[in-house]
Structures are given as C-alpha cells and as structure tokens.
C-alpha cells in the first residue's frame, strides 16, 4: 500500500499548536485489507512506541494484523519522515482552513480508511501562551472541546475537527 499521511483540520478559537500528547499517544484508525478489501470490524489503536514481531520475518512493526477473511498478515509502522513531536496544527492553518500533516505511516498489505482523534491533545493560548494539556477530542463528541483562558479572559475551543488520509 505504501506510505499514507494523516492530516487534520479544525476550527481553533484563541488557541494554536494543537497536537496529540506524548510519544505513546494511541492513534485510532479504521483499517481495510488490501487483498480482499475486508474492513477490520473495530477501531484499532496504534502506539508508535510499541513494536510487535512480524511472523515469518525478523522484522517488527508498530501494528500487525491478520485479516480474518483472507488470513493474510499486514503491518503498519510510523514513518520517521515526519517528526510527530514537531507536527502541530496552528491558528494560521485554522484561519485558512488548511489541512496539516501530523503523521506518516507505512502500510504493508492494508490501508487506513479513517482516523479518530480520540485521546488527549494539547494546545496553547494564541495571545497568553497558556498551556491546555487535557484537550479531549473524539469523533463521538461532535461539539469539540471548549474551555476558558484565565490569562487572556477569552473562551478557547477546538471545533469542527476533520481528518483525511492520503498517499504520502
């Protein structure tokens, strides 16, 4: 399948530098088998700090999956071509309604079809620099995240979150 890029877009109010928290962020994806096109029945979590052995190989991957229909084994690795620690979504990108890449994954035998931001994210106030370390996002919460910045006396929010998966 090759390399796939995960990009995000959101409406940011009075915040910037939206990013997932920690190297061990659990990235939630929907997957599809590249051979038989069977879709994995559940959202799967992939942690960039964990590796699993690929059967019949000396290699390892961040995620290994055997399709229940065709029995083929597939793997996914986070690619180092994009430094996830520096990948952020900024207020400028939000104002221009642009997508920004936050991860690149090398998929072997399978395809990522959707991304759920479920988990803890962080951002900071655009004027005050106040850090918001507990931003909870999820596709299950269509209203997004809201809070209040005490330093700048302004409401802050992350709304209308979107993602897209495309060839890298």
C-alpha positions as CSV (number, residue, x, y, z in Angstrom):
1,X,0.0,0.0,0.0
2,X,2.9,2.4,0.7
3,X,3.0,5.4,2.8
4,X,-0.1,7.2,4.0
5,X,-0.3,10.7,5.5
6,X,-2.7,11.6,8.3
7,X,-3.8,15.3,8.0
8,X,-6.1,17.2,10.3
9,X,-8.1,20.4,10.1
10,X,-10.2,22.1,12.8
11,X,-11.6,25.5,13.8
12,X,-9.4,26.8,16.6
13,X,-10.7,29.7,18.7
14,X,-7.9,31.6,20.6
15,X,-5.6,28.6,20.6
16,X,-2.8,27.3,18.4
17,X,-0.3,24.4,18.2
18,X,-2.9,21.5,18.5
19,X,-1.1,18.2,18.9
20,X,-1.5,14.7,20.4
21,X,0.0,14.3,23.9
22,X,3.0,12.0,24.3
23,X,5.0,9.7,22.1
24,X,2.8,6.9,23.3
25,X,-0.4,8.5,22.0
26,X,-2.8,5.8,21.0
27,X,-3.7,6.6,17.3
28,X,-7.2,5.2,16.5
29,X,-7.7,4.0,12.9
30,X,-10.2,2.1,10.8
31,X,-8.3,-0.4,8.5
32,X,-9.1,-2.3,5.3
33,X,-7.3,-5.4,4.0
34,X,-5.5,-4.6,0.7
35,X,-6.1,-8.1,-0.6
36,X,-9.8,-8.9,0.0
37,X,-11.0,-5.4,0.9
38,X,-12.4,-6.7,4.2
39,X,-12.7,-3.9,6.8
40,X,-11.4,-4.5,10.3
41,X,-14.6,-4.7,12.5
42,X,-13.3,-2.3,15.1
43,X,-11.3,0.9,15.6
44,X,-7.6,-0.2,16.2
45,X,-5.2,1.7,18.4
46,X,-1.5,2.0,17.3
47,X,1.1,3.2,19.7
48,X,4.3,4.5,18.0
49,X,6.4,3.3,21.0
50,X,5.3,-0.3,20.8
51,X,6.6,-2.9,18.3
52,X,5.4,-6.4,17.5
53,X,7.1,-9.2,15.6
54,X,6.0,-9.9,12.1
55,X,5.5,-13.7,11.8
56,X,7.9,-15.5,9.4
57,X,10.3,-12.5,9.4
58,X,12.9,-10.9,11.6
59,X,11.1,-7.6,11.2
60,X,8.9,-5.7,13.6
61,X,6.1,-3.2,13.2
62,X,4.1,-0.9,15.4
63,X,0.9,-2.8,14.4
64,X,0.4,-6.3,13.0
65,X,-2.9,-7.6,11.8
66,X,-4.1,-10.9,10.3
67,X,-7.2,-10.5,8.2
68,X,-9.9,-12.8,9.4
69,X,-11.3,-13.3,5.9
70,X,-8.2,-14.0,3.7
71,X,-5.8,-14.8,6.6
72,X,-3.0,-12.5,5.2
73,X,-0.8,-10.7,7.6
74,X,-0.5,-6.9,7.4
75,X,1.7,-4.4,9.2
76,X,1.9,-0.7,9.9
77,X,4.9,1.4,11.0
78,X,5.1,5.0,11.8
79,X,7.5,6.6,9.3
80,X,10.3,8.9,10.5
81,X,9.9,11.2,7.5
82,X,7.6,13.4,9.6
83,X,8.7,14.3,13.2
84,X,5.5,13.8,15.1
85,X,6.9,15.8,18.1
86,X,7.0,18.9,15.9
87,X,3.8,18.3,13.9
88,X,1.2,20.7,15.1
89,X,-2.0,22.4,13.8
90,X,-1.7,26.2,14.1
91,X,-4.1,29.0,14.3
92,X,-2.9,30.3,10.9
93,X,-3.8,26.9,9.3
94,X,-7.2,27.0,11.0
95,X,-7.9,30.6,9.7
96,X,-7.1,29.5,6.2
97,X,-9.0,26.2,6.7
98,X,-5.9,24.2,5.6
99,X,-5.1,20.6,6.4
100,X,-1.8,19.9,8.2
101,X,0.1,16.5,8.3
102,X,0.5,15.1,11.8
103,X,1.7,11.5,11.0
104,X,3.0,9.4,8.1
105,X,2.6,5.6,8.3
106,X,4.0,2.9,6.1
107,X,1.2,0.3,5.5
108,X,2.1,-3.1,4.1
109,X,-0.9,-5.1,2.8
110,X,-3.6,-2.9,4.4
111,X,-5.0,0.6,4.1
112,X,-6.0,3.2,6.7
113,X,-9.5,4.4,5.9
114,X,-10.3,6.7,8.8
115,X,-8.8,8.4,11.8
116,X,-10.5,9.2,15.2
117,X,-8.7,11.8,17.3
118,X,-9.9,10.0,20.4
119,X,-7.5,10.7,23.2
120,X,-5.7,13.6,25.0
121,X,-4.3,16.5,22.9
122,X,-2.7,19.8,23.9
123,X,-2.7,23.3,22.6
124,X,-1.8,26.8,23.9
125,X,-3.5,30.2,24.0
126,X,-2.6,32.3,21.0
127,X,-2.2,35.5,23.0
128,X,-1.4,34.3,26.5
129,X,0.6,31.2,25.8
130,X,-1.5,29.3,28.4
131,X,-1.0,25.6,28.0
132,X,-4.0,23.4,27.8
133,X,-2.8,19.8,28.4
134,X,-6.1,18.0,28.8
135,X,-7.9,18.6,25.5
136,X,-10.1,15.6,24.9
137,X,-11.1,15.1,21.2
138,X,-13.2,12.3,19.7
139,X,-15.5,11.7,16.7
140,X,-18.1,10.8,19.3
141,X,-18.0,14.4,20.6
142,X,-19.1,16.5,17.6
143,X,-19.3,19.6,19.7
144,X,-15.5,19.5,20.1
145,X,-13.7,21.0,23.1
146,X,-14.2,24.3,25.0
147,X,-12.5,26.0,27.9
148,X,-11.7,29.4,29.2
149,X,-8.3,31.1,29.2
150,X,-8.0,33.0,32.5
151,X,-4.9,34.9,31.5
152,X,-6.4,36.5,28.3
153,X,-10.1,36.4,29.6
154,X,-11.2,34.7,26.4
155,X,-13.1,31.5,25.6
156,X,-11.0,28.8,23.8
157,X,-12.1,25.9,21.7
158,X,-11.3,23.2,19.1
159,X,-14.3,22.6,16.9
160,X,-15.3,21.0,13.6
161,X,-12.4,18.5,13.6
162,X,-11.8,16.8,10.3
163,X,-9.1,14.4,9.1
164,X,-8.1,12.9,5.8
165,X,-5.9,10.0,4.8
166,X,-3.9,10.3,1.5
167,X,-0.8,9.0,-0.1
168,X,2.4,10.5,1.2
